[in-house]
Amino acid sequence: MEPRVSLVTLGVDDLARAKAFYAALGWEGQEVQETVFVQAGPLGIVLWSRAKLAEDSGIVDDGGGFGGMALAQNVRSRDEVDAIVAAAEAAGASVTRPPSETFYGGYAGVFRDPDGHVWEIAHNPGFTLAEDGALVLPDFG
């Protein structure tokens, strides 16, 4: 496994407000299907509904156990997704969404580490991974 973070998804309550806030800081993003993607160096920052993020992660957002953020590692194959999620579970993670097909045409699984941090491991053929593992967001326009 290549240790790296590809995406940081921030669960937001008001997407328009969050998009305006980050744009005011110079973080211009592309909005696609109620989601904002920002290229931030070798990784992506994603603004997405907090409720949808919790649901997609297989987590109940009860206001206490979910911080509203998820880290993601994009990998080069479906087999890597399976292997990393299995290794995380063996190391003590709780799998909240077993690896499966995704709505965006990829393959991903989600787990929480022993401290409750949410990780998605994903193979997304629409996102390019450079040789060094840097994520390159597509032009959604």
Secondary structure as UniProt FT lines:
FT   STRAND          7..12
FT   HELIX           15..24
FT   TURN            25..26
FT   STRAND          30..32
FT   TURN            33..34
FT   STRAND          35..40
FT   TURN            41..42
FT   STRAND          43..49
FT   HELIX           50..57
FT   STRAND          69..74
FT   HELIX           78..90
FT   TURN            91..92
FT   STRAND          94..101
FT   TURN            103..104
FT   STRAND          107..112
FT   TURN            114..115
FT   STRAND          118..123
FT   TURN            125..126
FT   STRAND          128..129
FT   TURN            131..132
FT   STRAND          135..136
//
